[in-house]
Amino acid sequence: MSRDQTEAGDANGHHDSTTRQEIIDSVTAAMQRLRGAIAELRGEVEANAQTEWVRAKPELRSTIADLEAMVETLAQRAKSALSGLDARLDETDAQRDQPG
């Protein structure tokens, strides 16, 4: 057997002579098919993701708007509470400063 050949056996132990180049070509072809399958899968995943994004986008926008409104409401309540606290502190300071 030459240096460029290897023995490949089947399940029954029969050996066929196969050149290294044939093995390399076979593996290369299999890798190209695998790359093609991965690229096809990537395309399908991206298309599905785009479809899901389009479907979910209005719901997400609505949810974000609701969150923004809640934050604004909380900010207004905090501002009001701080203004009331500030007014009470001013009253307390004014009463303490009065001669008595």
N, C-alpha and C positions, 0 to 999 in steps of 0.2 A: 504494500500500500504506500502511495507516495505521501510526501509531507503535506500536500494540499488536500488530502482526503482524510476523512474520519469515518469511523464505523458507527452507524446508528442502528440499534436493535429494536425490533418490535416486541410486542408482548410475549411472543412465542420464542424469543431469542434468536430470530433470523436477523442477519445483518445485511444491510445494503450499503454500498459505498456511496457517499455523498461528499461533494467537494465543499471545502470551507466556504467558497464564494457562494454556493447555492444556499448554504445555511445563513450566511450573512444577508443575502438577498431576501430570503424568506423572513428573517427577523426584521429586516428593514421594511419590507412590505407590511408586515403585521403592525409595526410601530406606526407606519403612515395611516393604516386603517384605524388604529386606536386614536391617533391625533385627530383624524377626521370625525370620529364618533364623539370625541370630547368637544370639538368645535361645534358640532351639531347640537349637542346637549347644552352647551353654553348659550347658543342662539335661542333655543327653546326656553331655557330658564330666564334669559333676559326678556324675551317676549312675554312670558307669563308674569314676570315681575312688573313690566310696564303696564300690562293689563290690570294687575292688582292695584298698582299705584293709581291709575286712572279711576278705578272703581272706588278706592278708599279715600282719594284726595278730598272730595266734598265733605266726607265725614270727619276727616282729620282737620280740615279748615274750620268746620263747625266746632269741634272740640277745642281747638286752639282759641277760637273766638270766645267760647265759654270760659276758658281758663283766664284769658285776658280780662274779661268782664269781672270775674271773681276777684282777681288781683286788684283791679281798680276799685271795686267795692270795699275790699279790705283796706286798701290805702286810704280811702275816704273816711272809713270808720276810725282808723288809727289816727288820722289827722284831727278828726272831731274829738276823739278821746284825749289826745294830747292838748288840744286847745282848751278843753274843759279842765283838764288838770292844771294847765298853766294859769287859767283864770282863778282857780281855787288857791293856787300857791300865791298869786298876786294878792288875793283877798287876805290870806293869812299873813303875808308880809305887811300889808297895809294896817291890819288890826294890831300887829305887834309893834308897828312904828308909831301908833297913836299914843299920845300921852295918857296915862291912865290912872 
